[in-house]
Amino acid sequence: MELTPIGIALFFLGALFFVVRPGLLYWCAIFFLPFSATAVLNVGSGDSFSGLQAWMFFGTLWLASDLSAMVRTKGHWYKQKMRASVRRLVVFLLVALISLIMPLWIDGRLWIVSGTLTSSEARPLYFRLQHVTQFLYLAYGVLFAIFVGVKNLNLVQFKKTIRIFLISSAFVCSWGFLEWFCHEVGVSYPAYLLNTNKNEAALGYLAQYTDSNIIRITSVATEPSMLAQYLLIVLVFALFAVLGRQVVITVVWDRIVLLLTLLTLLMTTSSTAYLGLVLLIPIFLGSLWALGRLRRWHLVSATVLLVGCVVVVARSTVAQEIADTAILSKADSYSALERINSVVQAEGYFLRYPVLGVGWGTVTSHDLVFKLLADVGIVGLIAFALFLKSLGSGLWKSVAGLRRRAVIPERSYWAACMLVATLILVLTSAFTEFTYVFGHLWFVFGMGLAIPLAAEDRSAARLPAVRQASA
């Protein structure tokens, strides 16, 4: 066990807040959500390390300090609009727990092959410590999502949480620009400050396309694709804040965050970023249509953006190289072949054990559907799908029927935001992986749980700025 340099500072900060200002622990947990490569401490030895992420450290302290207050609000969990979603999320967790009997039952009769193309390693499936640790990751994420939902039942608190989330993203983007600058001028990147996770999968800051000199920005995330998935969520919040004239930080800083996020997304040179942007544009326009706020200038702006991207790619050799490497040639790249190989292997495990899979935390598959099918079988996939359906239905009910309104309730506007964020998260997870060890996934689910109940808050403010924006 090794306490990292930044871990020492965060440890004392967390201990101080826990004793003196426990309310700040929640804000620290939200701020450090994207810092997946920042480990407070590393556990392991040799080539096998697991890092305690900063958001988990502060989140654990927050839950420990605020548990009694949360329990006193347990009545919120059983209200009609939140009860079904929480119950189905817990059912999914229970299915994952029950699936852990599969390694015990299989008892070495199945060999799990390494998902790495260059490795022929395979080992028999037995119940191991990894099954316990991976389930604990899942259980912690579920608990975090539920308590984030309860924490943000008040719309004012909800917007404060978004404010910290956007402030954090501004820092993450700025650190990404520093990473790019260091590469361009030939200065050593100070990875020892924030990229302290020693797990091999967290060394994304070393990533660079082998056939070119194009750097792949990771900032404080484990790898470019995870940074891209997080920034896509930030972009959703920033778009709704700016176009809906909702002041989250300040009018100027909301626009700065929007610009920084978009630029950093492009600099990740990740296919997740580019495909995510392609998905986001029609989904976002569709949300404006559902709210009755889709205007001609929105369509014109989207068209200009797409045409601008085409022109830049056509006239810039650097842009052409990035587009070819990150998108056009992606299917023939090593990473793509490795992802496809992991999905094919997961399909094979599922076909052999279709009901409960081979046990949570057993299979590495770079997608969402076959990851769930292989680990928890058809039962687990159905349980998770029912949770998503319940969550999406609650958000949609807060949005539906508003197209003819001149003034939109503010809570309904943020419900549309959360619906888009959830869709983008699920769709990008479908072709990357189920990122249950990272905080932004559970943050989105938690905030999505909160909004339908916030719709019952009769004191919630209206959104006059939306009517002005529609003029």
C-alpha positions as CSV (number, residue, x, y, z in Angstrom):
1,M,0.0,0.0,0.0
2,E,1.5,3.3,-1.1
3,L,0.1,6.7,-0.2
4,T,0.7,9.1,-3.1
5,P,2.0,12.7,-2.7
6,I,-1.4,14.2,-3.6
7,G,-3.0,11.5,-1.5
8,I,-1.2,12.8,1.6
9,A,-2.7,16.3,1.0
10,L,-6.2,14.9,0.2
11,F,-6.0,12.6,3.2
12,F,-5.4,15.4,5.7
13,L,-7.9,17.6,3.9
14,G,-10.6,14.9,4.1
15,A,-9.8,14.3,7.8
16,L,-10.0,18.0,8.5
17,F,-13.4,18.4,6.7
18,F,-14.8,15.3,8.4
19,V,-14.1,16.8,11.8
20,V,-14.7,20.5,11.2
21,R,-16.8,21.0,8.0
22,P,-18.4,17.6,6.9
23,G,-20.6,19.5,4.5
24,L,-17.6,20.2,2.3
25,L,-17.0,16.5,1.7
26,Y,-19.9,16.2,-0.7
27,W,-18.6,19.1,-2.8
28,C,-15.1,17.5,-2.8
29,A,-16.6,14.2,-4.0
30,I,-18.4,16.0,-6.9
31,F,-15.3,18.1,-7.8
32,F,-13.1,15.0,-8.0
33,L,-15.5,12.9,-10.1
34,P,-13.5,13.1,-13.3
35,F,-10.1,12.5,-11.6
36,S,-10.1,8.8,-12.3
37,A,-6.3,8.8,-12.7
38,T,-5.8,10.5,-9.4
39,A,-5.2,7.9,-6.7
40,V,-5.1,8.7,-3.0
41,L,-3.3,5.5,-2.5
42,N,-2.2,2.5,-4.6
43,V,-2.7,-1.0,-3.4
44,G,-0.7,-3.9,-4.9
45,S,2.8,-4.7,-6.1
46,G,4.8,-5.4,-9.2
47,D,2.6,-5.0,-12.3
48,S,-0.7,-5.3,-10.4
49,F,-2.0,-2.1,-8.8
50,S,-5.4,-0.8,-7.8
51,G,-5.8,2.9,-7.0
52,L,-8.3,4.4,-4.6
53,Q,-9.8,7.2,-6.6
54,A,-10.1,10.6,-5.0
55,W,-13.9,10.8,-5.6
56,M,-14.3,7.5,-3.8
57,F,-12.2,8.7,-0.9
58,F,-14.2,11.9,-0.4
59,G,-17.5,10.1,-1.2
60,T,-16.9,7.5,1.4
61,L,-16.2,10.2,4.0
62,W,-19.3,12.1,2.9
63,L,-21.6,9.0,3.2
64,A,-20.1,8.2,6.6
65,S,-20.6,11.8,7.9
66,D,-24.1,12.3,6.4
67,L,-25.5,8.8,6.7
68,S,-27.9,9.6,9.6
69,A,-29.3,12.7,7.9
70,M,-29.8,10.7,4.7
71,V,-31.6,8.0,6.6
72,R,-34.0,10.5,8.1
73,T,-35.0,11.5,4.5
74,K,-35.7,7.8,3.6
75,G,-39.4,8.7,3.0
76,H,-38.2,10.3,-0.3
77,W,-37.0,7.0,-1.5
78,Y,-40.4,5.5,-1.4
79,K,-42.3,8.2,-3.2
80,Q,-43.9,7.0,-6.4
81,K,-41.6,8.8,-8.8
82,M,-38.3,7.6,-7.2
83,R,-39.4,4.3,-5.6
84,A,-39.5,2.2,-8.8
85,S,-36.1,3.4,-10.1
86,V,-34.3,2.9,-6.8
87,R,-36.0,-0.5,-6.3
88,R,-34.9,-1.7,-9.8
89,L,-31.4,-0.4,-9.3
90,V,-31.2,-2.4,-6.1
91,V,-32.6,-5.4,-7.9
92,F,-29.8,-5.2,-10.4
93,L,-27.3,-5.0,-7.6
94,L,-28.8,-8.1,-6.0
95,V,-28.7,-10.0,-9.3
96,A,-24.9,-9.1,-9.5
97,L,-24.5,-10.4,-5.9
98,I,-26.4,-13.7,-6.7
99,S,-24.3,-14.1,-9.8
100,L,-21.2,-14.6,-7.6
101,I,-22.4,-18.1,-7.0
102,M,-21.5,-18.9,-10.6
103,P,-17.7,-19.0,-10.1
104,L,-18.3,-21.3,-7.1
105,W,-20.6,-23.6,-9.2
106,I,-18.4,-23.6,-12.3
107,D,-15.3,-24.4,-10.1
108,G,-12.7,-24.4,-12.8
109,R,-14.7,-26.0,-15.6
110,L,-14.5,-22.8,-17.7
111,W,-11.3,-21.1,-18.8
112,I,-11.3,-17.3,-19.0
113,V,-9.1,-16.1,-21.9
114,S,-7.2,-12.8,-21.7
115,G,-8.9,-10.0,-23.7
116,T,-5.5,-8.7,-24.8
117,L,-4.8,-9.7,-28.4
118,T,-1.1,-10.1,-27.8
119,S,-1.6,-12.4,-24.8
120,S,-2.6,-16.1,-24.9
121,E,-3.0,-16.2,-21.2
122,A,-6.0,-18.2,-19.9
123,R,-6.9,-19.4,-16.4
124,P,-9.7,-21.5,-14.9
125,L,-12.6,-19.7,-13.4
126,Y,-12.7,-20.0,-9.6
127,F,-14.1,-17.6,-7.0
128,R,-11.4,-15.0,-6.4
129,L,-10.8,-11.8,-4.5
130,Q,-11.4,-9.8,-7.7
131,H,-15.1,-10.9,-7.6
132,V,-15.5,-9.3,-4.2
133,T,-13.7,-6.1,-5.1
134,Q,-15.5,-5.6,-8.3
135,F,-18.9,-6.2,-6.6
136,L,-17.9,-3.6,-3.9
137,Y,-17.2,-1.1,-6.7
138,L,-20.7,-1.7,-8.1
139,A,-22.3,-1.6,-4.6
140,Y,-20.5,1.6,-3.8
141,G,-21.6,3.2,-7.1
142,V,-25.3,2.2,-6.5
143,L,-25.2,3.6,-3.0
144,F,-23.5,6.8,-4.2
145,A,-26.1,7.3,-7.0
146,I,-29.0,6.9,-4.5
147,F,-27.6,9.3,-2.0
148,V,-26.8,11.9,-4.7
149,G,-30.4,11.6,-5.7
150,V,-31.6,12.2,-2.2
151,K,-29.1,15.0,-1.7
152,N,-30.4,16.9,-4.7
153,L,-34.1,16.7,-4.3
154,N,-34.2,20.5,-3.8
155,L,-33.8,22.3,-7.1
156,V,-31.5,25.0,-5.5
157,Q,-29.2,22.2,-4.3
158,F,-29.4,20.5,-7.7
159,K,-28.1,23.7,-9.4
160,K,-25.3,24.1,-6.8
161,T,-24.2,20.5,-7.6
162,I,-24.1,21.3,-11.3
163,R,-22.1,24.4,-10.6
164,I,-19.4,22.4,-8.8
165,F,-19.5,19.9,-11.6
166,L,-18.9,22.6,-14.3
167,I,-16.1,24.3,-12.2
168,S,-14.4,20.9,-11.9
169,S,-14.6,20.5,-15.7
170,A,-13.0,23.9,-16.3
171,F,-10.0,22.7,-14.3
172,V,-10.0,19.4,-16.1
173,C,-10.0,21.1,-19.5
174,S,-7.3,23.5,-18.4
175,W,-5.1,20.6,-17.2
176,G,-5.6,19.0,-20.6
177,F,-4.4,22.1,-22.3
178,L,-1.3,22.0,-20.0
179,E,-0.7,18.4,-21.1
180,W,-0.9,19.5,-24.8
181,F,1.3,22.5,-24.2
182,C,4.0,20.3,-22.5
183,H,4.0,18.0,-25.5
184,E,4.2,20.8,-28.0
185,V,7.1,22.6,-26.4
186,G,9.0,19.4,-25.3
187,V,8.5,20.0,-21.6
188,S,8.0,17.1,-19.2
189,Y,4.4,16.7,-18.3
190,P,3.9,16.7,-14.5
191,A,2.0,13.5,-14.3
192,Y,3.3,12.9,-10.7
193,L,0.9,15.6,-9.5
194,L,-2.5,14.2,-10.6
195,N,-1.9,11.1,-12.7
196,T,-0.9,9.0,-9.7
197,N,-2.8,5.8,-10.3
198,K,-0.3,3.0,-11.0
199,N,-2.8,0.7,-12.6
200,E,-1.7,0.0,-16.2
201,A,-5.1,0.9,-17.5
202,A,-4.7,4.4,-15.9
203,L,-1.6,5.4,-17.8
204,G,-3.5,7.0,-20.6
205,Y,-1.4,10.2,-20.5
206,L,1.3,8.2,-22.2
207,A,-1.0,7.5,-25.2
208,Q,0.0,8.7,-28.6
209,Y,-0.8,7.4,-32.0
210,T,2.1,5.3,-33.1
211,D,2.0,6.3,-36.8
212,S,2.0,10.0,-36.1
213,N,3.0,12.7,-33.6
214,I,-0.6,13.4,-32.5
215,I,-0.9,13.4,-28.7
216,R,-4.1,12.1,-27.1
217,I,-5.2,14.3,-24.3
218,T,-6.3,12.5,-21.1
219,S,-5.9,15.3,-18.5
220,V,-6.8,13.7,-15.1
221,A,-8.7,10.7,-16.6
222,T,-7.4,7.2,-17.1
223,E,-7.5,7.3,-20.9
224,P,-8.8,9.5,-23.7
225,S,-12.1,7.7,-24.2
226,M,-13.0,8.0,-20.5
227,L,-12.2,11.7,-20.6
228,A,-14.3,12.0,-23.7
229,Q,-17.3,10.3,-22.2
230,Y,-17.1,12.5,-19.1
231,L,-16.8,15.7,-21.2
232,L,-19.8,14.7,-23.3
233,I,-21.8,14.8,-20.1
234,V,-20.3,18.2,-19.2
235,L,-21.2,19.4,-22.7
236,V,-24.8,18.5,-22.2
237,F,-25.0,20.5,-19.0
238,A,-23.2,23.4,-20.5
239,L,-25.5,23.5,-23.6
240,F,-28.6,23.5,-21.5
241,A,-27.2,26.2,-19.2
242,V,-26.1,28.5,-22.0
243,L,-29.0,28.0,-24.5
244,G,-31.6,27.9,-21.8
245,R,-30.1,31.1,-20.2
246,Q,-29.7,29.3,-16.9
247,V,-26.9,30.9,-15.0
248,V,-25.0,28.1,-13.3
249,I,-21.6,29.7,-12.6
250,T,-21.9,33.1,-14.2
251,V,-23.1,34.1,-17.7
252,V,-19.5,34.5,-18.9
253,W,-18.1,31.4,-17.2
254,D,-20.9,29.2,-18.4
255,R,-19.9,30.1,-22.0
256,I,-16.2,29.6,-21.2
257,V,-16.9,26.1,-19.9
258,L,-18.9,25.3,-23.0
259,L,-16.0,26.4,-25.3
260,L,-13.3,24.7,-23.2
261,T,-15.3,21.5,-23.1
262,L,-15.8,21.4,-26.9
263,L,-12.1,22.2,-27.6
264,T,-10.9,19.6,-25.2
265,L,-13.3,17.0,-26.6
266,L,-11.7,17.5,-30.0
267,M,-8.2,17.3,-28.6
268,T,-8.8,13.9,-27.1
269,T,-8.7,12.6,-30.6
270,S,-10.9,9.8,-29.3
271,S,-13.5,8.1,-31.5
272,T,-15.8,8.2,-28.4
273,A,-15.7,12.0,-28.5
274,Y,-16.4,12.3,-32.2
275,L,-19.1,9.7,-32.4
276,G,-20.6,11.1,-29.2
277,L,-20.8,14.6,-30.7
278,V,-22.6,13.1,-33.8
279,L,-25.1,11.5,-31.5
280,L,-25.5,14.5,-29.2
281,I,-26.5,17.0,-32.0
282,P,-29.8,15.2,-33.0
283,I,-30.6,14.2,-29.5
284,F,-30.1,17.7,-28.2
285,L,-32.2,19.1,-31.0
286,G,-34.9,16.5,-30.3
287,S,-35.0,17.6,-26.6
288,L,-35.5,21.2,-27.7
289,W,-38.4,20.1,-29.9
290,A,-39.9,18.1,-27.0
291,L,-39.7,21.3,-24.9
292,G,-41.2,23.3,-27.8
293,R,-38.1,25.4,-27.9
294,L,-36.6,24.3,-31.2
295,R,-36.0,27.3,-33.4
296,R,-34.7,27.8,-36.9
297,W,-31.5,29.3,-35.7
298,H,-30.8,26.0,-33.7
299,L,-31.0,24.0,-36.9
300,V,-28.9,26.6,-38.8
301,S,-26.3,26.6,-36.1
302,A,-26.1,22.8,-36.1
303,T,-25.8,22.8,-39.9
304,V,-23.1,25.5,-39.8
305,L,-21.2,23.4,-37.2
306,L,-21.3,20.3,-39.3
307,V,-20.4,22.1,-42.5
308,G,-17.5,23.8,-40.7
309,C,-16.2,20.5,-39.5
310,V,-16.3,19.1,-43.0
311,V,-14.4,22.2,-44.4
312,V,-11.8,22.0,-41.6
313,V,-11.2,18.3,-42.3
314,A,-11.0,19.0,-46.1
315,R,-8.5,21.8,-45.8
316,S,-6.3,20.8,-42.9
317,T,-3.8,18.0,-43.2
318,V,-3.7,17.6,-39.4
319,A,-7.5,17.4,-39.2
320,Q,-7.4,14.8,-42.0
321,E,-4.8,12.8,-40.1
322,I,-6.8,12.8,-36.9
323,A,-10.0,11.9,-38.7
324,D,-8.4,9.1,-40.5
325,T,-6.7,7.7,-37.4
326,A,-9.5,8.2,-34.9
327,I,-12.5,7.4,-37.1
328,L,-11.9,6.1,-40.7
329,S,-9.1,3.7,-39.8
330,K,-10.3,2.9,-36.4
331,A,-11.9,-0.4,-37.4
332,D,-8.5,-1.7,-38.5
333,S,-6.6,-0.4,-35.5
334,Y,-5.3,-2.6,-32.7
335,S,-7.6,-1.1,-30.1
336,A,-10.7,-1.7,-32.2
337,L,-9.7,-5.3,-32.9
338,E,-9.1,-5.8,-29.2
339,R,-12.5,-4.4,-28.4
340,I,-14.2,-6.6,-30.9
341,N,-12.3,-9.6,-29.6
342,S,-13.4,-8.9,-26.0
343,V,-17.0,-8.7,-27.1
344,V,-16.8,-12.0,-29.1
345,Q,-15.3,-13.7,-26.0
346,A,-18.1,-12.3,-23.8
347,E,-20.7,-13.6,-26.2
348,G,-19.2,-17.0,-25.9
349,Y,-19.3,-17.0,-22.1
350,F,-22.9,-15.8,-22.2
351,L,-24.0,-18.6,-24.6
352,R,-22.6,-21.2,-22.2
353,Y,-24.1,-19.6,-19.1
354,P,-27.1,-17.5,-20.3
355,V,-29.1,-17.1,-17.1
356,L,-26.7,-15.6,-14.6
357,G,-23.6,-15.3,-16.6
358,V,-20.2,-16.3,-15.2
359,G,-20.3,-13.9,-12.2
360,W,-19.9,-10.2,-11.7
361,G,-16.4,-8.9,-12.3
362,T,-15.2,-12.0,-14.3
363,V,-15.2,-10.8,-17.9
364,T,-13.7,-7.8,-19.5
365,S,-15.8,-6.7,-22.5
366,H,-15.5,-3.2,-24.1
367,D,-19.2,-2.7,-24.5
368,L,-22.3,-2.5,-22.3
369,V,-24.7,-5.3,-23.5
370,F,-22.3,-8.3,-23.7
371,K,-20.5,-7.1,-20.6
372,L,-23.7,-7.5,-18.7
373,L,-24.7,-10.7,-20.5
374,A,-21.4,-12.3,-19.8
375,D,-21.2,-11.3,-16.1
376,V,-24.8,-11.4,-14.9
377,G,-26.7,-13.1,-17.8
378,I,-30.0,-12.3,-19.3
379,V,-31.5,-11.8,-15.8
380,G,-29.0,-9.0,-15.0
381,L,-29.4,-7.3,-18.4
382,I,-33.2,-7.3,-18.0
383,A,-32.8,-5.9,-14.5
384,F,-30.5,-3.1,-15.7
385,A,-32.8,-2.3,-18.7
386,L,-35.8,-2.0,-16.4
387,F,-33.9,0.5,-14.2
388,L,-33.0,2.6,-17.3
389,K,-36.6,2.4,-18.5
390,S,-37.9,3.5,-15.1
391,L,-35.3,6.3,-14.9
392,G,-36.0,7.5,-18.4
393,S,-39.8,7.3,-17.9
394,G,-39.6,9.5,-14.8
395,L,-37.6,12.1,-16.6
396,W,-39.8,12.0,-19.7
397,K,-42.9,12.5,-17.7
398,S,-41.3,15.7,-16.3
399,V,-40.8,16.9,-19.9
400,A,-43.8,15.6,-21.9
401,G,-46.6,18.0,-22.7
402,L,-44.6,21.2,-22.5
403,R,-44.4,22.0,-26.2
404,R,-47.4,24.4,-26.1
405,R,-46.3,26.2,-22.9
406,A,-45.0,29.7,-23.1
407,V,-43.1,29.3,-19.8
408,I,-41.3,26.0,-18.9
409,P,-40.9,25.0,-15.2
410,E,-37.2,25.1,-14.5
411,R,-37.3,21.6,-13.1
412,S,-38.7,20.3,-16.3
413,Y,-35.9,22.0,-18.3
414,W,-33.3,20.2,-16.2
415,A,-35.2,17.0,-16.5
416,A,-34.7,17.3,-20.3
417,C,-31.0,17.9,-19.6
418,M,-30.8,14.8,-17.5
419,L,-32.6,12.7,-20.1
420,V,-30.2,13.8,-22.8
421,A,-27.2,13.2,-20.4
422,T,-28.5,9.7,-19.6
423,L,-29.0,8.8,-23.3
424,I,-25.5,10.0,-24.2
425,L,-24.0,8.1,-21.3
426,V,-25.8,4.8,-22.2
427,L,-25.1,5.1,-25.9
428,T,-21.4,5.8,-25.5
429,S,-21.1,3.0,-23.0
430,A,-22.6,0.7,-25.6
431,F,-19.5,1.0,-27.8
432,T,-16.9,1.7,-25.1
433,E,-17.6,-0.1,-21.8
434,F,-19.7,-0.1,-18.7
435,T,-17.7,2.3,-16.6
436,Y,-19.1,1.3,-13.2
437,V,-15.8,2.1,-11.4
438,F,-15.9,5.8,-12.5
439,G,-17.9,8.5,-10.7
440,H,-19.5,10.3,-13.7
441,L,-21.7,7.3,-14.4
442,W,-23.3,7.2,-11.0
443,F,-23.4,11.0,-10.8
444,V,-25.7,11.0,-13.9
445,F,-27.9,8.3,-12.5
446,G,-28.1,10.0,-9.2
447,M,-29.0,13.4,-10.6
448,G,-31.6,11.7,-12.9
449,L,-33.2,10.1,-9.8
450,A,-33.5,13.5,-8.2
451,I,-35.2,15.5,-10.9
452,P,-38.6,13.7,-11.0
453,L,-39.1,14.3,-7.3
454,A,-37.9,17.9,-7.7
455,A,-40.9,18.3,-10.0
456,E,-43.1,17.9,-6.9
457,D,-41.5,20.9,-5.2
458,R,-44.2,23.6,-5.5
459,S,-41.8,26.3,-4.6
460,A,-39.6,25.7,-7.6
461,A,-38.9,28.7,-9.7
462,R,-40.2,29.2,-13.2
463,L,-37.9,29.8,-16.2
464,P,-38.8,33.1,-17.8
465,A,-35.6,33.2,-19.7
466,V,-36.7,30.3,-21.8
467,R,-39.6,32.3,-23.1
468,Q,-37.3,35.1,-24.0
469,A,-34.9,32.6,-25.8
470,S,-37.8,31.4,-27.9
471,A,-38.6,34.8,-29.3
